[in-house]
Amino acid sequence: MKDKQVEESDKDLNEMLYLIGRFIRSERLSLGYTSAEKFGNKVDISPTQMNGYENGSTPMTLKTFHKIFRGLNKTKEEIFSALITGTKPEPNAKDFKLPLNQEQYVRQQLKEVLGEARSTELTSGGITRLYLMLTYCHNKQLKKSELKAKFGHKGTAYSRSFNLPLKAATDAKWISLTNPKGKRDSNQQYFTTEAGIEILRLKGIDAGDGSGEG
């Protein structure tokens, strides 16, 4: 009887790990990360481990679980809603907004690199767009027009709301050009630097809403 209970418990655990892995993969793809390896680099987890978590073959600690979901830009409330109550998670594209404490973290890092005036120049939405630019350019090198399209902007013009965070990211050396000397290069692309990846990792802060509740 005891062996049967253990067997059923193991089966339930494996099914749960599989469902969590599917959810992680789905959310990772919605963020634009086409491979587990790329996303693993963002959250500082090896490709082998990340693949194991996604296919449900590798158990994870609560700390790792939190780390991954923080990388997916999920608050603790969104994690609960998606996995416990089964409600549809919030979209991660143009409607995405950084939680307050994550926004404050990115703004503080920008202040340390470029000064207070530049950090306060960006609105809350500007900080969120900067963070998403780091995400998009980390997954794949993008032309400026391709990066603009990620935000649903059409036409050839570039708005201030797009240019301002991009300029801040490049000035902070969080995003760089594939050909810095050839600014008129038609194949010019943007990519996230190692310094930018460190910003994406949001090290040392909680993934919550900034209220201080654990």
N, CA and C of each residue as an Amber inpcrd file, in Angstrom:
protein
   642
   0.8330000  -1.2090000   0.0000000   0.0000000   0.0000000   0.0000000
   0.8650000   1.2560000   0.0000000   1.8940000   1.2300000   0.8420000
   2.7930000   2.3790000   0.9370000   3.5230000   2.6000000  -0.3770000
   3.9810000   1.4920000  -1.0180000   4.6860000   1.6080000  -2.2940000
   3.7880000   2.2150000  -3.3650000   2.4990000   1.8490000  -3.3250000
   1.5540000   2.3690000  -4.3030000   1.3510000   3.8750000  -4.1110000
   1.2940000   4.3080000  -2.8450000   1.1310000   5.7330000  -2.5530000
   2.3400000   6.5340000  -3.0410000   3.5290000   5.9540000  -2.8200000
   4.7580000   6.6110000  -3.2730000   4.7610000   6.7100000  -4.7940000
   4.3330000   5.6270000  -5.4490000   4.2960000   5.5990000  -6.9100000
   3.3320000   6.6530000  -7.4550000   2.1570000   6.7740000  -6.8150000
   1.1710000   7.7630000  -7.2500000   1.6730000   9.1840000  -7.0070000
   2.3710000   9.3590000  -5.8750000   2.9260000  10.6720000  -5.5500000
   3.9850000  11.0800000  -6.5730000   4.8420000  10.1290000  -6.9410000
   5.8790000  10.3970000  -7.9440000   5.2580000  10.7360000  -9.3020000
   4.1790000  10.0240000  -9.6300000   3.4990000  10.2660000 -10.9020000
   2.9120000  11.6750000 -10.9320000   2.2720000  12.0660000  -9.8170000
   1.6970000  13.4150000  -9.7260000   2.7790000  14.4880000  -9.8460000
   3.9150000  14.2410000  -9.1830000   5.0180000  15.1990000  -9.2290000
   5.5380000  15.3520000 -10.6530000   5.7030000  14.2260000 -11.3380000
   6.2020000  14.2660000 -12.7160000   5.2410000  15.0150000 -13.6400000
   3.9360000  14.7960000 -13.4220000   2.9380000  15.4930000 -14.2340000
   2.9730000  16.9950000 -13.9630000   3.1540000  17.3470000 -12.6890000
   3.2200000  18.7600000 -12.3270000   4.4510000  19.4160000 -12.9420000
   5.5990000  18.7280000 -12.8860000   6.8260000  19.2570000 -13.4780000
   6.6620000  19.4520000 -14.9810000   5.9500000  18.5230000 -15.6170000
   5.7110000  18.6150000 -17.0540000   4.8580000  19.8400000 -17.3840000
   3.7980000  20.0640000 -16.5930000   2.9120000  21.2030000 -16.8250000
   3.6320000  22.5290000 -16.5900000   4.4470000  22.5710000 -15.5380000
   5.2310000  23.7810000 -15.2600000   6.1990000  24.0450000 -16.4080000
   6.8390000  22.9830000 -16.8930000   7.7820000  23.1140000 -18.0000000
   7.1240000  23.6380000 -19.2600000   5.9200000  23.1410000 -19.5460000
   5.1790000  23.6170000 -20.7220000   4.8510000  25.1020000 -20.5880000
   4.4640000  25.4900000 -19.3820000   4.1280000  26.8980000 -19.1440000
   5.3600000  27.7800000 -19.3270000   6.4960000  27.3370000 -18.7870000
   7.7470000  28.0980000 -18.9200000   8.1040000  28.2720000 -20.3950000
   8.0080000  27.1850000 -21.1530000   8.3500000  27.2460000 -22.5810000
   7.4310000  28.2150000 -23.3240000   6.1320000  28.1230000 -23.0450000
   5.1610000  28.9950000 -23.6970000   5.4440000  30.4680000 -23.4150000
   5.7190000  30.7820000 -22.1470000   5.9850000  32.1690000 -21.7680000
   7.3320000  32.6500000 -22.3090000   8.2970000  31.7420000 -22.3480000
   9.6130000  32.0910000 -22.9040000   9.4810000  32.4520000 -24.3820000
   8.7030000  31.6780000 -25.1210000   8.4870000  31.9500000 -26.5430000
   7.7310000  33.2610000 -26.7460000   6.7720000  33.5480000 -25.8630000
   5.9950000  34.7890000 -25.9990000   6.8620000  36.0200000 -25.7700000
   7.9640000  35.8450000 -25.0470000   8.9010000  36.9470000 -24.8270000
   9.8750000  37.1130000 -25.9960000   9.8540000  36.1480000 -26.9190000
  10.7350000  36.2400000 -28.0820000  11.9880000  35.3920000 -27.9830000
  12.1110000  34.6050000 -26.9060000  13.2880000  33.7380000 -26.7550000
  13.0220000  32.4260000 -27.4880000  13.6700000  32.2470000 -28.6320000
  13.3960000  31.0930000 -29.4790000  14.0720000  29.8120000 -29.0110000
  14.9630000  29.9020000 -28.0420000  15.6190000  28.6950000 -27.5290000
  15.7600000  28.7600000 -26.0170000  15.7430000  27.5770000 -25.3950000
  15.9290000  27.4940000 -23.9440000  17.3200000  27.9860000 -23.5630000
  18.2800000  27.7840000 -24.4620000  19.6580000  28.2150000 -24.2010000
  19.7420000  29.7320000 -24.0410000  19.0730000  30.4630000 -24.9360000
  19.0890000  31.9260000 -24.8770000  18.4380000  32.4270000 -23.5930000
  17.2870000  31.8470000 -23.2640000  16.5980000  32.2840000 -22.0540000
  17.4030000  31.9030000 -20.8190000  18.0140000  30.7100000 -20.8460000
  18.8470000  30.2760000 -19.7260000  19.9930000  31.2310000 -19.4720000
  20.5320000  31.8030000 -20.5470000  21.6070000  32.7830000 -20.4090000
  21.1200000  34.0240000 -19.6690000  19.8750000  34.3960000 -19.9220000
  19.2990000  35.5660000 -19.2440000  19.2040000  35.3410000 -17.7420000
  18.7540000  34.1410000 -17.3390000  18.5380000  33.8730000 -15.9120000
  19.7170000  33.1380000 -15.2670000  20.8030000  32.9940000 -16.0320000
  22.0320000  32.3810000 -15.5120000  21.8360000  30.9130000 -15.1350000
  21.1910000  30.1650000 -16.0400000  20.9810000  28.7250000 -15.8750000
  21.5280000  28.0330000 -17.1210000  22.2420000  26.9330000 -16.9520000
  22.8770000  26.2580000 -18.0840000  21.8310000  25.7180000 -19.0640000
  22.1910000  25.5840000 -20.3510000  21.2550000  25.0690000 -21.3550000
  20.6970000  23.6940000 -20.9940000  21.5530000  22.8110000 -20.4670000
  21.1060000  21.4630000 -20.1020000  20.0400000  21.5110000 -19.0180000
  20.2930000  22.3160000 -17.9870000  19.3150000  22.4540000 -16.9060000
  18.0180000  23.0640000 -17.4080000  18.1410000  24.1170000 -18.2200000
  16.9490000  24.8150000 -18.7020000  16.0860000  23.8980000 -19.5460000
  16.7090000  23.1120000 -20.4050000  15.9600000  22.1430000 -21.2070000
  15.2760000  21.1120000 -20.3190000  15.9820000  20.6940000 -19.2620000
  15.4150000  19.7330000 -18.3200000  14.1980000  20.2810000 -17.6000000
  14.2580000  21.5470000 -17.2230000  13.1130000  22.1830000 -16.5600000
  11.9290000  22.3000000 -17.5190000  12.2240000  22.6270000 -18.7770000
  11.1450000  22.8180000 -19.7480000  10.4650000  21.5090000 -20.1420000
  11.2110000  20.4140000 -20.2050000  10.5600000  19.1480000 -20.5670000
  10.0900000  18.3550000 -19.3540000  10.3000000  18.9220000 -18.1630000
   9.7770000  18.3070000 -16.9470000  10.5930000  17.1630000 -16.4000000
  11.7870000  16.9520000 -16.9430000  12.6100000  15.8240000 -16.4950000
  13.5080000  16.1720000 -15.3110000  13.6620000  17.4650000 -15.0300000
  14.5450000  17.9050000 -13.9490000  13.7590000  18.6510000 -12.8760000
  13.7270000  18.1310000 -11.6410000  13.0440000  18.8440000 -10.5560000
  13.7590000  20.1600000 -10.2590000  13.0240000  21.1260000  -9.7490000
  13.6340000  22.4140000  -9.4160000  13.2830000  22.8180000  -7.9910000
  14.1840000  23.5470000  -7.3730000  13.9160000  24.0820000  -6.0430000
  12.9930000  25.2910000  -6.1760000  12.4020000  25.7040000  -5.0630000
  11.5380000  26.8840000  -5.0760000  12.3340000  28.1240000  -5.4840000
  13.6060000  28.1660000  -5.0700000  14.4620000  29.3010000  -5.4200000
  14.6740000  29.3700000  -6.9330000  14.9070000  28.2180000  -7.5590000
  15.0800000  28.1760000  -9.0100000  13.7810000  28.5330000  -9.7200000
  12.6720000  28.0190000  -9.1850000  11.3460000  28.3280000  -9.7210000
  11.1280000  29.8400000  -9.7460000  11.4480000  30.4890000  -8.6430000
  11.2980000  31.9430000  -8.5280000  12.2180000  32.6600000  -9.5160000
  13.4330000  32.1620000  -9.6480000  14.4250000  32.7680000 -10.5480000
  13.9450000  32.7340000 -11.9980000  13.4000000  31.5850000 -12.4050000
  12.9180000  31.4270000 -13.7760000  11.7300000  32.3440000 -14.0420000
  10.7930000  32.3630000 -13.1000000   9.5950000  33.1700000 -13.3210000
   9.8790000  34.6610000 -13.2210000  10.8840000  35.0220000 -12.4660000
  11.3130000  36.4200000 -12.4640000  11.8590000  36.7710000 -13.8460000
  12.5960000  35.8240000 -14.4490000  13.1160000  36.0350000 -15.8000000
  12.0200000  36.1450000 -16.8470000  10.8700000  35.5350000 -16.5540000
   9.7140000  35.6270000 -17.4490000   8.9010000  36.8900000 -17.1940000
   9.4360000  37.7470000 -16.3190000   8.7800000  39.0180000 -15.9700000
   7.4430000  38.8120000 -15.2680000   7.3580000  37.7550000 -14.4570000
   6.1270000  37.4590000 -13.7430000   6.2110000  37.9110000 -12.2910000
   5.1470000  38.5520000 -11.8110000   5.0580000  38.8810000 -10.3910000
   4.5700000  37.6470000  -9.6490000   4.6810000  37.6620000  -8.3380000
   4.2180000  36.5130000  -7.5510000   2.7070000  36.3130000  -7.7080000
   1.9690000  37.4130000  -7.9170000   0.5240000  37.3080000  -8.1210000
   0.2080000  36.6260000  -9.4540000   0.9740000  36.9530000 -10.4900000
   0.7550000  36.3530000 -11.8070000   1.1080000  34.8700000 -11.7990000
   2.1600000  34.5150000 -11.0730000   2.5390000  33.1030000 -10.9580000
   1.4060000  32.3230000 -10.3070000   0.8510000  32.8780000  -9.2340000
  -0.2440000  32.2120000  -8.5210000  -1.4530000  32.0600000  -9.4360000
  -1.8020000  33.1240000 -10.1510000  -2.9690000  33.0980000 -11.0330000
  -2.8150000  32.0700000 -12.1450000  -1.6320000  32.0450000 -12.7450000
  -1.4030000  31.1650000 -13.8920000  -1.3260000  29.6950000 -13.5050000
  -0.6310000  29.3960000 -12.4060000  -0.3690000  28.0010000 -12.0610000
  -1.3270000  27.4250000 -11.0280000  -1.8630000  28.2680000 -10.1480000
  -2.7350000  27.7480000  -9.0960000  -4.2020000  27.8570000  -9.4810000
  -4.6340000  29.0220000  -9.9410000  -6.0460000  29.2060000 -10.2770000
  -6.3440000  28.9350000 -11.7420000  -5.2940000  28.8490000 -12.5710000
  -5.4790000  28.5030000 -13.9760000  -5.9800000  29.6280000 -14.8560000
  -5.9390000  30.8600000 -14.3770000  -6.3770000  31.9830000 -15.1990000
  -5.3000000  32.3380000 -16.2120000  -5.7140000  32.9770000 -17.2810000
  -4.7870000  33.3120000 -18.3640000  -3.8060000  34.3860000 -17.9100000
  -2.4850000  34.1930000 -18.1240000  -1.5050000  35.2030000 -17.7190000
  -1.6130000  36.4630000 -18.5590000  -1.1060000  37.5440000 -18.0120000
  -1.0930000  38.8080000 -18.7380000  -0.1560000  38.7050000 -19.9460000
  -0.4550000  39.3920000 -21.0480000   0.4170000  39.3440000 -22.2280000
   1.7690000  39.9770000 -21.9480000   2.7720000  39.5200000 -22.6760000
   4.1300000  40.0060000 -22.4550000   4.6380000  40.8620000 -23.6130000
   3.7500000  41.4170000 -24.4000000   4.1800000  42.2350000 -25.5400000
   3.9720000  43.7050000 -25.2200000   3.1780000  44.3980000 -26.0210000
   3.0470000  45.8490000 -25.8450000   2.3300000  46.2270000 -24.5560000
   1.5360000  45.3130000 -23.9880000   0.8100000  45.6200000 -22.7580000
   1.6230000  45.3210000 -21.5030000   2.8260000  44.7910000 -21.6840000
   3.6520000  44.4410000 -20.5230000   4.1220000  45.6900000 -19.7890000
   4.1340000  45.6060000 -18.4560000   4.6420000  46.7060000 -17.6260000
   5.4960000  46.1230000 -16.5150000   6.6810000  46.6800000 -16.3330000
   7.5490000  46.2190000 -15.2520000   6.9060000  46.5030000 -13.9030000
   6.9730000  45.5570000 -12.9470000   6.5470000  45.8460000 -11.5810000
   7.3590000  47.0230000 -11.0380000   6.7950000  47.7530000 -10.0850000
   7.4080000  48.9840000  -9.6010000   8.8400000  48.7860000  -9.1260000
   9.0930000  47.7160000  -8.3440000  10.4480000  47.5620000  -7.8020000
  11.4680000  47.2330000  -8.8900000  11.0340000  46.5380000  -9.9510000
  11.9330000  46.2460000 -11.0680000  12.1950000  47.5090000 -11.8890000
  11.1570000  48.3110000 -12.0560000  11.3280000  49.5960000 -12.7470000
  12.3200000  50.4810000 -11.9900000  12.1750000  50.5290000 -10.6650000
  13.0730000  51.3450000  -9.8410000  14.5050000  50.8420000  -9.9320000
  14.6590000  49.5130000 -10.0000000  15.9960000  48.9180000 -10.1180000
  16.6600000  49.3510000 -11.4280000  15.9390000  49.2210000 -12.5430000
  16.4960000  49.5920000 -13.8510000  16.8200000  51.0800000 -13.8800000
  15.9290000  51.8940000 -13.3280000  16.1560000  53.3380000 -13.3050000
  17.3970000  53.6800000 -12.4820000  17.5740000  53.0010000 -11.3490000
  18.7390000  53.2490000 -10.4980000  20.0320000  52.8710000 -11.2140000
  20.0110000  51.7420000 -11.9370000  21.1960000  51.3280000 -12.6940000
  21.5180000  52.3480000 -13.7860000  20.4780000  52.8790000 -14.4110000
  20.6670000  53.8940000 -15.4490000  21.2490000  55.1710000 -14.8430000
  20.7610000  55.5280000 -13.6690000  21.2580000  56.7150000 -12.9670000
  22.7410000  56.5760000 -12.6510000  23.1560000  55.3790000 -12.2200000
  24.5570000  55.1560000 -11.8660000  25.4770000  55.2800000 -13.0790000
  24.9580000  54.9550000 -14.2530000  25.7800000  54.9910000 -15.4700000
  25.7160000  56.3480000 -16.1750000  24.5110000  56.9020000 -16.2980000
  24.3310000  58.1190000 -17.0990000  23.9940000  59.3670000 -16.2880000
  23.7170000  59.2030000 -14.9950000  23.3750000  60.3650000 -14.1750000
  21.8770000  60.5130000 -13.9690000  21.5140000  61.3050000 -12.9770000
  20.1050000  61.4380000 -12.5900000  19.2430000  62.0600000 -13.6830000
  19.7720000  63.0750000 -14.3570000  18.9790000  63.7580000 -15.3880000
  18.5190000  62.7940000 -16.4780000  19.4190000  61.9390000 -16.9220000
  19.0670000  60.9790000 -17.9780000  18.1040000  59.9190000 -17.4610000
  18.2750000  59.5130000 -16.2110000  17.4070000  58.4620000 -15.6660000
  15.9810000  58.9620000 -15.4660000  15.8270000  60.2420000 -15.1020000
  14.4840000  60.7920000 -14.8840000  13.8400000  61.2580000 -16.1890000
  14.6370000  61.2910000 -17.2520000  14.1170000  61.6850000 -18.5630000
  13.1250000  60.6520000 -19.0860000  13.3180000  59.4090000 -18.6630000
  12.4390000  58.3330000 -19.1160000  11.2340000  58.1940000 -18.1950000
  10.0550000  58.0770000 -18.7890000   8.8390000  57.8190000 -18.0290000
   8.8350000  56.3630000 -17.5760000   7.8140000  55.9830000 -16.8200000
   7.6530000  54.5890000 -16.4200000   7.5610000  53.6900000 -17.6510000
   6.7970000  54.1390000 -18.6500000   6.6850000  53.3780000 -19.8940000
   7.9970000  53.3070000 -20.6430000   8.7920000  54.3710000 -20.5560000
  10.0950000  54.3910000 -21.2110000  11.0560000  53.3820000 -20.6140000
  11.0220000  53.2490000 -19.2890000  11.8710000  52.2560000 -18.6180000
  11.4510000  50.8500000 -19.0260000  10.1400000  50.6180000 -19.1040000
   9.6400000  49.3130000 -19.5360000  10.0810000  49.0180000 -20.9670000
   9.9710000  50.0120000 -21.8570000  10.4020000  49.8030000 -23.2530000
  11.8950000  49.5270000 -23.3320000  12.6810000  50.2160000 -22.5100000
  14.1250000  49.9670000 -22.4800000  14.3930000  48.5110000 -22.0870000
  13.7030000  48.0450000 -21.0560000  13.8880000  46.6630000 -20.5940000
  13.4960000  45.6670000 -21.6900000  12.3900000  45.9340000 -22.3750000
  11.9630000  45.0440000 -23.4500000  12.9440000  45.0650000 -24.6180000
  13.5350000  46.2250000 -24.8940000  14.5590000  46.3080000 -25.9400000
  15.7430000  45.4090000 -25.6030000  16.1330000  45.4080000 -24.3320000
  17.2170000  44.5240000 -23.8950000  16.8340000  43.0650000 -24.1180000
  15.5780000  42.7430000 -23.8200000  15.0900000  41.3750000 -24.0080000
  15.1060000  40.9850000 -25.4810000  14.5330000  41.8270000 -26.3370000
  14.4450000  41.5120000 -27.7650000  15.8240000  41.4020000 -28.4130000
  16.7260000  42.3210000 -28.0710000  18.0580000  42.3230000 -28.6910000
  18.9890000  41.2850000 -28.0710000  18.5970000  40.7330000 -26.9430000
  19.3770000  39.6470000 -26.3550000  19.0860000  38.3530000 -27.0890000
  17.8150000  38.1410000 -27.4170000  17.4270000  36.9160000 -28.0950000
  17.9620000  36.8560000 -29.5180000  17.9870000  38.0050000 -30.2090000
  18.3850000  38.0240000 -31.6170000  18.8610000  39.4190000 -32.0050000
  19.9210000  39.4890000 -32.7890000  20.3780000  40.7830000 -33.3010000
  19.2980000  41.3490000 -34.2240000  18.9460000  42.6090000 -34.0130000
  17.8410000  43.2080000 -34.7620000  18.2390000  44.5230000 -35.4220000
  17.7290000  44.7410000 -36.6350000  17.8480000  46.0550000 -37.2510000
  16.9290000  47.0080000 -36.4960000  17.1860000  48.2970000 -36.6280000
  16.3700000  49.2800000 -35.9110000  14.8980000  49.1600000 -36.3040000
  14.6480000  48.9390000 -37.5750000  13.2650000  48.8020000 -38.0540000
  12.5970000  47.5580000 -37.4660000  13.3810000  46.4900000 -37.3110000
  12.8450000  45.2570000 -36.7360000  12.5290000  45.4450000 -35.2570000
  13.3940000  46.1730000 -34.5710000  13.1660000  46.4420000 -33.1520000
  11.9230000  47.3080000 -32.9790000  11.7680000  48.2980000 -33.8430000
  10.5900000  49.1690000 -33.7890000   9.3140000  48.3610000 -33.9890000
   9.3590000  47.4000000 -34.9190000   8.1820000  46.5800000 -35.2180000
   7.7420000  45.7470000 -34.0170000   8.6840000  45.4220000 -33.1370000
   8.3550000  44.6540000 -31.9350000   7.3570000  45.4010000 -31.0540000
   7.3460000  46.7210000 -31.1720000   6.4490000  47.5430000 -30.3590000
   5.1930000  47.9570000 -31.1290000   5.0020000  47.3440000 -32.2890000
   3.8070000  47.6110000 -33.0760000   3.8230000  48.9250000 -33.8180000
   5.0110000  49.5450000 -33.9400000   5.1190000  50.8170000 -34.6570000
   5.2410000  50.5610000 -36.1590000   4.4310000  51.2500000 -36.9410000
   4.4600000  51.0910000 -38.3940000   5.0170000  52.3450000 -39.0610000
   5.3360000  52.2260000 -40.3390000   5.8670000  53.3680000 -41.0760000
   7.3690000  53.5090000 -40.8880000   7.9170000  54.5780000 -41.4460000
   9.3700000  54.7780000 -41.4160000   9.8270000  55.7090000 -40.2960000
   8.9040000  56.4570000 -39.7120000   9.2740000  57.4210000 -38.6630000
   9.5430000  56.7140000 -37.3360000  10.4460000  57.3030000 -36.5570000
  10.7670000  56.7790000 -35.2290000  10.3320000  57.8080000 -34.1850000
   9.4450000  57.3910000 -33.2930000   8.8930000  58.3140000 -32.3000000
   9.8870000  58.5670000 -31.1670000   9.6530000  59.6490000 -30.4400000
  10.4760000  59.9790000 -29.2750000  10.3680000  58.8840000 -28.2140000
   9.1730000  58.3060000 -28.0800000   8.9720000  57.2560000 -27.0690000
   9.7820000  56.0030000 -27.3830000  10.1640000  55.8320000 -28.6630000
  11.0250000  54.7170000 -29.0650000  12.4960000  55.1160000 -28.9910000
  12.8120000  56.2820000 -29.5360000  14.2130000  56.7120000 -29.6160000
  14.8540000  56.9750000 -28.2590000  14.0820000  57.5290000 -27.3220000
  14.6440000  57.9160000 -26.0310000  15.1850000  56.7190000 -25.2400000
  14.3930000  55.6490000 -25.0520000  14.9410000  54.4990000 -24.3320000
  16.0600000  53.7860000 -25.0910000  15.9750000  53.7700000 -26.4290000
  17.0370000  53.1340000 -27.2120000  18.3400000  53.9090000 -27.0640000
  18.2550000  55.2290000 -27.1000000  19.4480000  56.0720000 -26.9290000
  20.0420000  55.8630000 -25.5340000  19.1890000  55.7790000 -24.5180000
  19.6670000  55.5490000 -23.1530000  20.3760000  54.2020000 -23.0490000
  19.7990000  53.1780000 -23.6750000  20.3890000  51.8360000 -23.6220000
  21.7360000  51.7840000 -24.3280000  21.8470000  52.4710000 -25.4640000
  23.1240000  52.4650000 -26.1920000  24.1690000  53.3300000 -25.4860000
  23.7460000  54.4650000 -24.9320000  24.6840000  55.3240000 -24.2010000
  25.2010000  54.6340000 -22.9410000  24.3440000  53.8190000 -22.3310000
  24.7440000  53.0750000 -21.1290000  25.5720000  51.8420000 -21.4830000
  25.6910000  51.5800000 -22.7920000  26.4210000  50.4060000 -23.3040000
  25.7470000  49.0970000 -22.8890000  24.4350000  49.1460000 -22.7660000
  23.6550000  47.9400000 -22.5110000  23.2320000  47.3070000 -23.8320000
  23.1350000  48.1400000 -24.8600000  22.8730000  47.6910000 -26.2270000
  23.9550000  48.2980000 -27.1140000  24.4580000  47.5010000 -28.0460000
  25.5190000  47.9920000 -28.9260000  25.1830000  47.6870000 -30.3790000
  25.9660000  48.2550000 -31.2880000  25.7870000  48.0480000 -32.7230000
  26.7700000  46.9990000 -33.2330000  26.3430000  46.2390000 -34.2230000
  27.2360000  45.2290000 -34.8000000  28.3840000  45.8820000 -35.5620000
  28.1490000  47.1030000 -36.0490000  29.1840000  47.8390000 -36.7820000
  29.1930000  49.2910000 -36.2920000  29.7840000  49.5420000 -35.1230000
  29.7480000  50.8840000 -34.5200000  30.2900000  51.9950000 -35.4170000
  31.2530000  51.6740000 -36.2680000  31.8650000  52.7060000 -37.1200000
  31.0720000  52.9640000 -38.3980000  30.2180000  52.0390000 -38.7470000
  29.4440000  52.2020000 -39.9850000  27.9840000  52.4620000 -39.7020000
  27.6830000  53.6310000 -39.1810000  26.3190000  53.9340000 -38.7530000
  25.3200000  53.9760000 -39.9080000  25.8020000  54.1070000 -41.1380000
  24.9080000  54.0950000 -42.3020000  24.8590000  52.7090000 -42.9550000
  25.4570000  51.7500000 -42.3090000  25.4610000  50.3710000 -42.8060000
  24.0230000  49.8510000 -42.8690000  23.5900000  49.4180000 -44.0540000
  22.2070000  48.9440000 -44.2210000  21.9430000  47.6460000 -43.4590000
  23.0130000  46.9510000 -43.1070000  22.8690000  45.7030000 -42.3520000
  23.1190000  45.8990000 -40.8550000  23.1720000  47.1570000 -40.4310000
  23.4310000  47.4670000 -39.0240000  22.3740000  46.8240000 -38.1200000
  22.8490000  46.2060000 -37.0430000  21.9380000  45.5550000 -36.1000000
  22.3150000  45.9020000 -34.6620000  21.3350000  45.7760000 -33.7870000
  21.5370000  46.0180000 -32.3600000  21.5820000  44.6920000 -31.6140000
  22.4200000  44.6370000 -30.5820000  22.4560000  43.4460000 -29.7310000
  22.6960000  43.8620000 -28.2790000  22.2270000  43.0350000 -27.3550000
  22.3880000  43.3120000 -25.9270000  23.7690000  42.8660000 -25.4730000
  24.4730000  43.7420000 -24.7950000  25.8280000  43.4520000 -24.3130000
  25.7740000  42.6600000 -23.0070000  26.9360000  42.2380000 -22.5300000
  27.0000000  41.5320000 -21.2450000  26.4770000  42.4160000 -20.1160000
  26.7880000  43.7160000 -20.1860000  26.2860000  44.6490000 -19.1650000
  24.7650000  44.7210000 -19.2140000  24.2130000  44.6660000 -20.4290000
  22.7640000  44.6830000 -20.5860000  22.1150000  43.4200000 -20.0580000
  22.7870000  42.2900000 -20.2530000  22.2670000  41.0190000 -19.7450000
  22.1950000  41.0450000 -18.2240000  23.1660000  41.6880000 -17.5940000
  23.1490000  41.8140000 -16.1310000  21.9260000  42.6090000 -15.6720000
  21.5380000  43.6180000 -16.4400000  20.3310000  44.3850000 -16.1090000
  19.1040000  43.4910000 -16.2360000  19.0520000  42.6830000 -17.2900000
  17.9290000  41.7690000 -17.4990000  17.7530000  40.8060000 -16.3340000
  18.8430000  40.4120000 -15.7210000  18.7760000  39.4170000 -14.6450000
  18.1820000  39.9670000 -13.3560000  18.1220000  41.2950000 -13.2220000
  17.4760000  41.9280000 -12.0610000  17.9600000  41.3230000 -10.7510000
  19.2470000  41.1630000 -10.6370000  19.8180000  40.4660000  -9.4820000
  19.5620000  41.2070000  -8.1770000  19.2270000  40.4330000  -7.1550000
  19.1170000  40.9930000  -5.8120000  17.7920000  41.6280000  -5.4730000
  16.7880000  41.5100000  -6.3790000  15.4850000  42.0680000  -6.0370000
  14.4070000  41.0220000  -6.1940000  13.2710000  41.2550000  -5.5410000
  12.1410000  40.3400000  -5.5780000  11.3550000  40.5670000  -6.8520000
  10.6170000  39.5640000  -7.2750000   9.8220000  39.6900000  -8.5010000
   8.4310000  40.2210000  -8.2330000   8.1680000  40.7040000  -7.0390000
   6.8330000  41.1630000  -6.6700000   6.5140000  42.5400000  -7.1850000
   5.5530000  43.1830000  -6.5060000   5.0540000  44.4600000  -7.0040000
   5.6820000  45.6470000  -6.3150000   6.7040000  45.4120000  -5.4870000
   7.3810000  46.5150000  -4.8430000   6.7510000  46.9400000  -3.5430000
   5.7330000  46.1770000  -3.0890000   5.0460000  46.5520000  -1.8680000
   5.7950000  46.1470000  -0.6270000   6.8090000  45.2720000  -0.8020000
   7.5930000  44.8180000   0.3330000   7.0370000  43.5690000   0.9770000
   5.9050000  43.0500000   0.4510000   5.3220000  41.8350000   1.0010000
   6.0130000  40.6330000   0.4000000   6.3300000  39.6260000   1.2340000
   7.0330000  38.4710000   0.7170000   6.1220000  37.3780000   0.2520000
